[in-house]
Amino acid sequence: METKIFQSDQINQAAALLRQGELVAFPTETVYGLGANALLPESVKQVFAVKGRPSDNPLIVHVTDFSMTKEYVESYHPLTEKIVQHFWPGPLTLIFSIKTGSLSPVVTGGLSTAAFRMPDNKKTLSLIEETGAPLVGPSANTSGKPSPTTALHVYHDLKGKIAGILDDGATQIGVESTVLDLSGEVPTILRPGAVTKEKLEEVLGIEVPLDKHLVTESETPKAPGMKYKHYSPDTPVLMIKPADWKQAIAWAEMNNKKVGLLTTPKIADQYRSADRFVFADDTIEAATRGLFSGLRALDEAQKADIIFAEVFPDDHLGLAYMNRLKKAAAQNYFSEK
């Protein structure tokens, strides 16, 4: 199969393929999604096959506006309108209880809930509108590997496996959306992202708990990205705390380990001999934007035996960064002990 790269003036061609049941990757402000018509179960099944993704993993349904969800949702939480007004379009996925039979179990993972998002990307909103149906859109990569933040990343993983990719350059945020469960009484974050716990609490005026439960391989997750290990390159990753860099580099040299560094400029400037992917600046925003690109670049270069990745405080946007990094590293920090 030829995988075609579509530009802005070819959105109608990409939409035609989606209506026919083909798979087309699309850009969002977070990562690139692997698009399939959410109303065509056989097409959605191809998503799992192409990604090598467990079929019990629910998929996010991408819509053009809030009204598009009403055909599927059984009931809305009282705070839904306020949340949508503040955060849509944007990197926030909302989980609702749905009407029986309104969406295929292939989309929902067999659950009585479904996840919806309105992405903040004009090209993709036009693509959904042109298709005339909502689109499922898990990250457009091989399951378990770092998520794609450019069309080239998608092409690298899925060339010859999907019909096309709608190109819109690099994504702005770099990690997947926040997932907020609104199917119960208390809004609960199932996956952290750019819409932080602090932002939600400021808007809603209530405490919004974070579900820190890590789903094992035998469990059915309620939202994507809840597995214990995820986003992992083939090269092993170790998280390095600020006080441990010197010791970690010395350990690597003593054990003849070739190291790839995933760091801010401040750290990278101290260790110029290693293969490096350096974030654009020392901020958490730059680190989050570059996390998946950096993991991919260091892995694909095949120069490193191990990747040392810089950690950030586990709060605000750092919570989303560390959530992904911990899973990429299978929860492993550097320790000589």
C-alpha positions as CSV (number, residue, x, y, z in Angstrom):
1,M,0.0,0.0,0.0
2,E,1.2,3.5,-0.9
3,T,1.1,6.0,2.0
4,K,0.3,9.4,0.6
5,I,1.2,12.7,2.4
6,F,-1.7,15.1,2.1
7,Q,-1.5,18.9,2.3
8,S,-4.1,21.5,3.2
9,D,-5.6,21.6,-0.3
10,Q,-6.0,17.8,-0.3
11,I,-8.2,17.4,2.8
12,N,-11.1,16.3,0.6
13,Q,-9.0,13.4,-0.8
14,A,-8.1,12.3,2.7
15,A,-11.7,12.5,3.9
16,A,-12.8,10.4,0.9
17,L,-10.4,7.6,2.0
18,L,-11.8,7.8,5.6
19,R,-15.4,7.4,4.3
20,Q,-14.2,4.4,2.3
21,G,-12.9,2.8,5.5
22,E,-9.2,3.5,5.0
23,L,-6.8,4.8,7.7
24,V,-5.4,8.4,7.5
25,A,-3.2,9.9,10.2
26,F,-4.0,13.4,11.3
27,P,-2.3,16.2,13.2
28,T,-3.4,17.7,16.5
29,E,-1.8,20.1,18.9
30,T,-0.6,17.2,21.1
31,V,0.5,14.3,18.9
32,Y,-0.5,12.8,15.5
33,G,-3.5,10.5,15.6
34,L,-4.2,7.4,13.5
35,G,-7.6,8.2,12.1
36,A,-10.4,5.9,11.2
37,N,-14.1,6.5,10.7
38,A,-15.5,5.9,14.2
39,L,-18.8,4.6,12.7
40,L,-17.2,1.9,10.7
41,P,-16.2,-1.0,13.1
42,E,-14.2,-2.9,10.5
43,S,-12.2,0.2,9.8
44,V,-11.6,0.8,13.5
45,K,-10.4,-2.9,13.8
46,Q,-7.7,-2.0,11.3
47,V,-6.3,0.6,13.7
48,F,-5.6,-2.1,16.3
49,A,-4.1,-4.4,13.7
50,V,-1.8,-1.7,12.3
51,K,-0.6,-0.4,15.7
52,G,-0.4,-3.9,17.3
53,R,-2.6,-2.4,20.0
54,P,-4.6,-4.6,22.5
55,S,-8.3,-4.5,21.4
56,D,-9.4,-3.9,25.0
57,N,-7.9,-0.4,24.9
58,P,-10.6,2.2,24.3
59,L,-10.1,4.8,21.6
60,I,-10.7,8.6,21.8
61,V,-13.4,9.9,19.5
62,H,-12.5,13.2,17.8
63,V,-15.3,15.6,17.0
64,T,-15.7,19.1,15.5
65,D,-17.8,20.5,18.3
66,F,-19.6,19.6,21.5
67,S,-23.0,19.1,19.8
68,M,-21.5,16.2,17.8
69,T,-21.2,14.2,21.1
70,K,-25.0,14.4,21.8
71,E,-25.8,11.6,19.4
72,Y,-23.8,9.2,21.6
73,V,-23.8,10.4,25.2
74,E,-26.4,9.1,27.6
75,S,-25.8,11.8,30.3
76,Y,-23.5,14.7,31.0
77,H,-21.9,15.8,34.3
78,P,-23.3,19.1,35.6
79,L,-19.9,20.7,35.1
80,T,-19.6,19.7,31.5
81,E,-20.7,23.0,29.9
82,K,-18.2,25.0,32.0
83,I,-15.4,22.6,31.1
84,V,-16.2,22.6,27.4
85,Q,-16.4,26.4,27.3
86,H,-13.0,26.8,28.8
87,F,-11.0,23.9,27.3
88,W,-12.5,23.0,23.9
89,P,-11.0,23.0,21.4
90,G,-7.9,21.9,23.2
91,P,-5.8,19.1,24.8
92,L,-8.6,17.7,27.0
93,T,-10.4,14.4,26.5
94,L,-13.7,13.9,28.3
95,I,-15.2,10.5,29.3
96,F,-19.0,10.2,29.4
97,S,-21.5,7.4,29.8
98,I,-22.9,6.6,26.4
99,K,-26.2,5.4,25.0
100,T,-26.3,1.6,24.6
101,G,-25.3,0.7,21.0
102,S,-24.5,4.2,20.0
103,L,-20.8,3.3,19.4
104,S,-19.3,0.0,18.5
105,P,-17.6,-2.0,21.4
106,V,-14.5,-1.9,19.1
107,V,-14.3,1.9,19.8
108,T,-15.2,1.7,23.6
109,G,-13.2,-1.4,24.5
110,G,-16.5,-2.9,25.5
111,L,-17.1,-0.3,28.2
112,S,-20.3,1.7,28.9
113,T,-18.3,4.9,28.5
114,A,-16.5,6.6,25.7
115,A,-13.8,9.3,25.4
116,F,-14.4,12.5,23.3
117,R,-12.1,15.3,22.3
118,M,-12.2,18.4,20.1
119,P,-8.6,18.9,18.9
120,D,-7.2,22.4,18.5
121,N,-6.1,21.9,14.9
122,K,-8.0,23.5,12.0
123,K,-6.8,21.0,9.4
124,T,-8.1,18.1,11.4
125,L,-11.4,19.8,12.3
126,S,-11.9,20.3,8.5
127,L,-11.0,16.7,7.9
128,I,-13.6,15.5,10.4
129,E,-16.2,17.8,8.9
130,E,-15.4,16.7,5.4
131,T,-15.6,13.1,6.4
132,G,-19.0,13.6,7.9
133,A,-18.3,11.4,10.9
134,P,-16.2,11.5,14.1
135,L,-12.8,9.9,13.9
136,V,-11.0,7.6,16.3
137,G,-7.4,8.7,16.7
138,P,-5.0,6.9,19.0
139,S,-1.4,8.0,18.5
140,A,-0.2,7.1,15.0
141,N,2.7,4.9,16.0
142,T,3.5,1.3,16.7
143,S,1.8,0.5,20.0
144,G,4.0,1.0,23.1
145,K,6.6,3.1,21.3
146,P,7.1,6.9,21.6
147,S,4.2,8.8,20.1
148,P,4.7,10.7,16.8
149,T,4.9,14.5,16.9
150,T,5.7,15.0,13.1
151,A,4.3,13.4,9.9
152,L,7.8,12.0,9.4
153,H,7.5,10.0,12.6
154,V,4.2,8.5,11.4
155,Y,5.7,7.7,8.0
156,H,8.6,6.0,9.7
157,D,6.3,3.7,11.8
158,L,3.4,3.1,9.4
159,K,4.6,3.5,5.8
160,G,2.8,1.0,3.6
161,K,0.3,0.2,6.4
162,I,-2.0,3.2,6.1
163,A,-3.5,5.1,3.2
164,G,-2.3,8.6,4.1
165,I,-1.0,11.2,6.5
166,L,-2.4,14.8,6.7
167,D,0.7,16.9,7.3
168,D,0.7,20.0,9.5
169,G,4.3,20.1,10.7
170,A,5.5,19.5,14.3
171,T,2.9,19.4,17.1
172,Q,3.0,22.3,19.6
173,I,2.5,20.4,22.9
174,G,4.2,17.0,22.3
175,V,2.3,14.8,24.8
176,E,-1.2,13.4,24.6
177,S,-4.2,15.1,26.0
178,T,-5.4,15.2,29.6
179,V,-8.1,12.6,30.1
180,L,-10.9,13.7,32.5
181,D,-13.5,11.1,33.6
182,L,-16.9,12.7,33.8
183,S,-18.9,9.5,34.0
184,G,-19.0,9.5,37.9
185,E,-19.9,12.1,40.5
186,V,-16.4,13.5,40.9
187,P,-14.4,14.6,37.8
188,T,-11.2,12.6,37.9
189,I,-8.0,12.9,35.9
190,L,-7.1,9.5,34.4
191,R,-4.1,10.7,32.3
192,P,-2.3,14.0,32.9
193,G,-1.6,16.4,30.1
194,A,-1.3,20.1,29.2
195,V,-4.7,20.9,30.8
196,T,-3.3,20.5,34.3
197,K,-4.9,19.6,37.6
198,E,-4.3,23.2,38.7
199,K,-6.0,24.7,35.7
200,L,-9.0,22.4,36.1
201,E,-9.4,23.2,39.8
202,E,-9.1,27.0,39.1
203,V,-11.9,26.8,36.6
204,L,-14.2,24.4,38.4
205,G,-13.6,25.6,41.9
206,I,-13.3,22.1,43.3
207,E,-10.6,19.6,44.0
208,V,-10.0,17.3,41.0
209,P,-8.3,14.1,42.0
210,L,-5.7,12.3,39.9
211,D,-6.1,8.5,39.5
212,K,-2.5,7.3,39.8
213,H,-3.4,3.6,39.3
214,L,-1.2,2.0,36.7
215,V,-3.1,-0.6,34.7
216,T,-1.4,-4.0,34.3
217,E,-1.5,-6.1,31.1
218,S,-4.4,-8.2,32.3
219,E,-6.7,-5.2,33.1
220,T,-9.0,-3.2,30.8
221,P,-8.0,0.5,31.0
222,K,-10.8,3.1,31.0
223,A,-8.6,5.5,29.0
224,P,-5.6,5.3,26.7
225,G,-2.1,5.6,28.1
226,M,-2.8,4.0,31.5
227,K,-0.5,1.0,31.1
228,Y,2.5,0.5,33.4
229,K,4.9,0.5,30.5
230,H,4.3,2.6,27.4
231,Y,5.9,5.1,25.0
232,S,9.1,3.0,25.2
233,P,12.0,3.0,22.6
234,D,14.0,-0.1,22.0
235,T,17.0,1.4,23.8
236,P,16.6,1.2,27.6
237,V,15.8,4.5,29.4
238,L,16.9,5.5,32.9
239,M,15.6,8.6,34.6
240,I,18.3,10.8,36.2
241,K,17.6,12.9,39.2
242,P,19.4,16.3,39.4
243,A,21.9,15.2,42.0
244,D,22.8,12.0,40.2
245,W,24.1,13.1,36.8
246,K,27.8,13.1,37.6
247,Q,27.5,9.6,39.3
248,A,25.4,8.2,36.4
249,I,27.9,9.4,33.7
250,A,30.8,8.0,35.7
251,W,28.9,4.6,36.1
252,A,28.3,4.5,32.3
253,E,32.0,5.2,31.5
254,M,33.2,2.6,34.0
255,N,30.8,0.0,32.5
256,N,31.7,1.0,28.8
257,K,28.1,2.0,28.2
258,K,27.5,4.4,25.3
259,V,25.0,7.0,26.6
260,G,22.4,9.1,24.8
261,L,21.3,12.2,26.8
262,L,17.8,13.5,26.7
263,T,18.2,16.8,28.5
264,T,17.9,20.6,28.8
265,P,20.8,22.8,27.5
266,K,21.9,23.3,31.1
267,I,22.7,19.6,31.6
268,A,23.8,18.9,28.1
269,D,26.5,21.6,28.1
270,Q,28.2,19.7,30.9
271,Y,28.5,16.4,29.0
272,R,29.4,17.1,25.4
273,S,31.0,13.8,24.7
274,A,27.7,11.8,24.7
275,D,25.2,11.5,21.9
276,R,22.6,14.1,22.8
277,F,19.1,15.3,22.1
278,V,18.8,18.7,23.7
279,F,15.5,20.4,24.4
280,A,15.0,23.9,22.9
281,D,15.5,25.5,26.3
282,D,15.5,24.7,30.0
283,T,11.7,25.0,30.5
284,I,9.2,22.2,31.1
285,E,7.3,23.3,28.0
286,A,10.3,22.7,25.8
287,A,11.0,19.3,27.5
288,T,7.4,18.2,27.0
289,R,7.5,19.3,23.4
290,G,10.7,17.4,22.8
291,L,10.3,14.3,24.9
292,F,8.9,11.9,22.3
293,S,11.0,13.4,19.4
294,G,14.1,13.0,21.6
295,L,13.4,9.4,22.5
296,R,12.8,8.6,18.9
297,A,16.0,10.4,17.6
298,L,18.3,8.8,20.2
299,D,16.8,5.3,19.6
300,E,16.9,5.5,15.8
301,A,20.5,6.8,15.8
302,Q,21.5,3.4,17.3
303,K,24.5,5.0,18.9
304,A,23.6,4.5,22.5
305,D,23.4,1.4,24.8
306,I,21.2,3.4,27.2
307,I,19.3,6.7,27.3
308,F,19.7,9.0,30.3
309,A,16.7,11.3,30.6
310,E,16.3,14.4,32.7
311,V,13.5,14.5,35.3
312,F,11.3,17.4,36.3
313,P,9.2,18.1,39.3
314,D,6.0,16.1,39.4
315,D,3.6,19.1,39.2
316,H,1.7,21.3,36.8
317,L,2.9,20.4,33.2
318,G,5.8,18.4,34.8
319,L,3.2,15.8,35.9
320,A,2.4,15.1,32.2
321,Y,6.1,14.9,31.3
322,M,7.0,12.6,34.1
323,N,3.9,10.4,33.5
324,R,5.2,9.7,30.0
325,L,8.9,9.5,31.0
326,K,8.2,7.1,33.8
327,K,6.4,4.7,31.5
328,A,9.1,5.0,28.8
329,A,11.6,4.1,31.5
330,A,9.4,1.3,33.0
331,Q,9.6,3.4,36.2
332,N,13.4,3.0,36.5
333,Y,15.6,5.7,38.0
334,F,19.4,5.5,37.9
335,S,20.9,3.8,41.0
336,E,24.2,2.1,41.5
337,K,22.8,0.1,44.4
